[in-house]
Amino acid sequence: MSSHRYRLYVDEVGTDDVTHVTDDNNRYLSLTGVAMTQRTARDELDQKFSWIKKAVFDHDHDDPLIFHRSDIVKRKRAFGVLLNAEKCDLFDRAIFRAMEGTEYCVITVMVDKLGMVKQPNWKNQHPYHYLMEILIEKYVQLLERKDAEGDVMPEARQGKKDVHLQIEFERVLANGTHFVGSSRMERITSTKLKFRPKAANISGLQLADLIAHPSHMYLRSVRGHQVTLGQYAKRVSDLLVASKFDRSHSGTISGYGTKWFP
């Protein structure tokens, strides 16, 4: 087995609420996982992000700036500096260079909650837990192709949600899934999810945050939904399709780097 240990950094777009699924803004939930070797995260991505934060924002290392897509887009708080054209150009070039030049694989799984609640066997399913099961399944298959092993780091949501997700994670590892048996789950090196809050300044989680929404919107767009991909989302989704989505040896992305339910 490869000596490279991977980590899957996980972020979500949408909510697990199933009471307002006819509202288009609440209908879809996706989980995006960024699979990267821990060595790459430590030796490459951390340094690249730290350089950007220093060069563009002159941030205090002891009070780190956290990359958060919605704050960047809205130019909130420290990201207001991006209203300066020169700073914005430097940031855009540097962040996309980091995204493109770092080695990682992306998996996005999405559920149409309205479609799922209409399924006869859906009543006892939790949409977030369901997607996490599929994401773990796809992650294990990726690890198998790379002859590697790894763990999982979601962004902490705090309280009971994290407790319940941990219970579900342990169930998946113990029982396997329909396509990946429990013995194959041994590629996962820890039975504990490595929850970390946004404030922990984890570069892998920040990368997942920057990618998750563009990937979500891309999946909706290829389903023919009336959504608009802004300049940032289009550039990120083009990169994902070109080289970052996980894919088969023949180059197929669907079923590997992307999965849609039902």
C-alpha positions in Angstrom: 0.0 0.0 0.0 1.2 3.5 -0.8 3.0 5.4 2.0 1.0 8.5 1.1 -1.8 9.2 3.5 -4.8 11.1 2.2 -7.3 13.3 3.9 -10.7 14.1 2.6 -11.7 17.7 3.4 -15.5 18.1 3.4 -17.8 21.1 2.9 -21.5 21.3 2.1 -23.8 23.6 0.1 -27.4 23.7 1.2 -29.1 22.3 4.3 -30.4 19.0 5.5 -33.9 20.4 6.0 -36.6 18.3 4.4 -39.7 20.5 5.3 -39.4 23.1 2.6 -38.1 21.1 -0.4 -40.4 22.7 -2.9 -38.5 26.0 -2.5 -35.8 25.9 -5.2 -33.3 27.6 -2.8 -33.7 24.8 -0.3 -34.3 21.8 -2.6 -30.7 20.7 -3.3 -27.9 19.6 -0.9 -24.4 18.7 -2.0 -21.3 17.6 -0.2 -17.9 18.2 -1.8 -14.8 16.3 -0.7 -11.3 17.4 -1.6 -8.9 14.4 -1.4 -5.3 15.4 -0.9 -2.2 13.7 0.6 -1.5 15.1 4.0 2.0 15.9 2.8 0.7 18.0 0.0 -1.6 19.9 2.4 1.2 20.5 4.8 4.1 21.2 2.4 2.4 22.9 -0.5 -1.1 24.2 0.1 -0.4 25.7 3.5 2.5 27.6 2.1 0.6 28.8 -1.0 -2.3 30.1 1.0 -0.1 31.7 3.6 1.8 33.6 0.9 -1.5 34.9 -0.6 -2.8 36.0 2.8 0.5 37.9 3.4 1.0 39.3 0.0 -2.6 40.4 -0.6 -4.1 41.0 2.8 -0.9 41.5 5.0 -2.6 39.3 7.6 -1.3 38.6 11.1 -0.1 35.0 11.3 -1.3 34.9 15.0 -4.7 36.1 13.9 -5.1 34.3 10.6 -7.4 35.3 7.8 -9.7 32.4 6.8 -10.6 32.1 3.1 -14.4 31.9 2.9 -16.0 32.1 -0.5 -19.1 34.1 0.4 -17.1 36.7 2.3 -14.7 37.0 -0.7 -17.6 37.4 -3.2 -19.3 40.0 -1.0 -16.0 41.7 -0.2 -16.8 41.4 3.5 -14.5 42.3 6.4 -10.8 41.9 5.4 -11.8 41.0 1.9 -12.9 44.6 1.3 -9.3 45.1 0.2 -10.2 43.3 -3.0 -12.1 46.4 -4.1 -8.7 47.6 -5.0 -8.2 46.5 -8.6 -4.5 45.8 -8.2 -5.0 43.7 -5.1 -7.9 41.9 -6.7 -5.9 41.0 -9.8 -3.0 39.7 -7.6 -5.5 37.6 -5.5 -7.3 36.1 -8.6 -4.0 35.1 -10.2 -2.5 33.7 -7.0 -5.6 31.7 -5.8 -6.2 30.1 -9.2 -2.5 29.3 -9.5 -2.7 27.6 -6.1 -5.9 25.7 -7.1 -4.5 24.6 -10.5 -1.0 23.8 -9.3 -1.8 21.7 -6.2 -2.5 18.0 -6.6 -5.9 16.9 -5.3 -9.1 15.1 -6.4 -12.6 16.5 -6.0 -15.8 14.4 -5.4 -19.2 16.2 -5.3 -22.3 14.3 -4.4 -25.7 16.0 -4.6 -29.3 15.1 -3.7 -32.5 16.6 -5.0 -34.4 16.4 -1.7 -37.8 16.8 -3.4 -37.1 13.9 -5.6 -35.8 11.8 -2.8 -38.7 12.4 -0.4 -41.0 11.0 -3.1 -39.1 7.7 -3.2 -41.0 4.9 -1.4 -38.0 4.0 0.8 -36.8 7.5 1.7 -38.8 8.1 4.9 -36.0 7.1 7.3 -33.2 8.7 5.4 -31.3 11.8 6.5 -30.1 13.7 3.4 -26.7 14.8 4.8 -26.0 11.4 6.2 -27.0 9.7 3.0 -24.6 11.9 1.0 -21.8 11.3 3.5 -22.2 7.6 3.0 -21.9 8.0 -0.8 -19.0 10.3 -0.4 -17.2 7.8 1.8 -17.9 5.1 -0.7 -16.4 7.2 -3.6 -13.4 8.1 -1.4 -12.6 4.5 -0.6 -12.8 3.6 -4.3 -10.4 6.5 -5.0 -8.0 5.3 -2.3 -8.2 1.8 -3.8 -7.2 3.1 -7.3 -4.3 4.9 -5.7 -3.4 2.0 -3.4 -3.5 4.4 -0.5 -5.3 5.0 2.8 -6.7 8.1 4.5 -9.0 9.8 6.9 -11.9 12.3 6.8 -12.1 15.9 8.0 -15.5 17.7 7.8 -16.0 21.3 8.8 -17.5 21.2 12.3 -21.2 22.1 12.5 -21.1 21.9 16.3 -23.5 20.1 18.7 -25.8 17.3 18.0 -25.3 17.4 14.2 -21.6 16.4 14.6 -22.5 13.7 17.1 -25.1 12.2 14.8 -22.8 12.4 11.8 -20.1 10.6 13.8 -22.5 7.8 14.7 -23.5 7.5 11.0 -19.8 7.4 9.9 -19.1 4.6 12.3 -22.1 2.7 10.9 -20.9 3.0 7.4 -17.4 1.8 8.3 -18.8 -1.2 10.2 -21.4 -2.2 7.6 -20.0 -0.9 4.3 -22.3 0.3 1.5 -24.2 -1.4 -1.2 -21.1 -1.3 -3.5 -18.2 -1.2 -1.0 -18.2 -3.9 1.7 -16.9 -3.3 5.2 -13.6 -5.0 4.6 -12.8 -2.4 1.9 -13.6 0.3 4.4 -10.3 -0.5 6.1 -8.7 2.0 3.7 -10.1 4.6 6.2 -7.5 4.9 8.9 -9.6 6.4 11.7 -13.1 5.6 12.9 -13.3 9.2 14.2 -14.2 12.1 11.9 -11.6 14.9 12.4 -14.0 17.8 12.9 -12.4 21.2 12.7 -14.1 24.6 12.9 -13.6 27.2 10.2 -11.5 29.3 12.6 -8.9 26.5 12.8 -7.3 27.8 9.6 -7.1 24.4 7.9 -6.0 25.0 4.3 -7.7 21.9 3.0 -11.1 23.0 4.4 -10.6 26.4 3.0 -9.9 24.9 -0.4 -13.1 22.8 -0.1 -15.1 25.9 0.8 -13.7 27.7 -2.3 -14.6 24.8 -4.6 -17.9 23.5 -3.1 -20.3 26.2 -4.4 -19.0 26.3 -7.9 -19.1 22.5 -8.1 -22.7 22.5 -6.8 -23.8 25.1 -9.4 -21.9 23.2 -12.1 -23.8 20.0 -11.3 -27.1 21.8 -11.4 -26.2 23.4 -14.7 -25.4 20.1 -16.5 -28.8 18.9 -15.3 -30.3 21.7 -17.3 -31.3 23.9 -14.3 -31.8 27.6 -14.9 -28.8 28.7 -12.9 -26.1 31.2 -13.7 -22.4 30.5 -13.1 -20.6 33.7 -12.4 -17.1 34.3 -13.7 -15.5 32.8 -10.6 -17.7 29.7 -10.6 -17.2 29.2 -14.3 -13.4 29.4 -14.0 -13.4 26.9 -11.0 -15.8 24.5 -12.7 -13.8 24.5 -15.9 -10.7 23.6 -13.8 -12.6 20.8 -12.0 -13.8 19.3 -15.3 -10.3 19.7 -16.9 -8.3 18.1 -14.2 -9.6 18.0 -10.6 -12.8 16.0 -10.5 -12.0 12.3 -9.8 -12.5 10.2 -12.9 -12.0 6.7 -14.2 -8.9 5.5 -16.0 -10.8 6.3 -19.3 -11.6 9.8 -18.1 -15.3 9.4 -17.1 -16.2 11.9 -14.4 -19.9 10.9 -13.7 -20.1 8.2 -11.1 -16.5 9.0 -9.9 -16.0 12.7 -9.3 -19.7 13.6 -9.4 -22.9 11.8 -8.3 -26.5 12.9 -8.5 -29.5 11.5 -6.6 -32.1 10.3 -7.3 
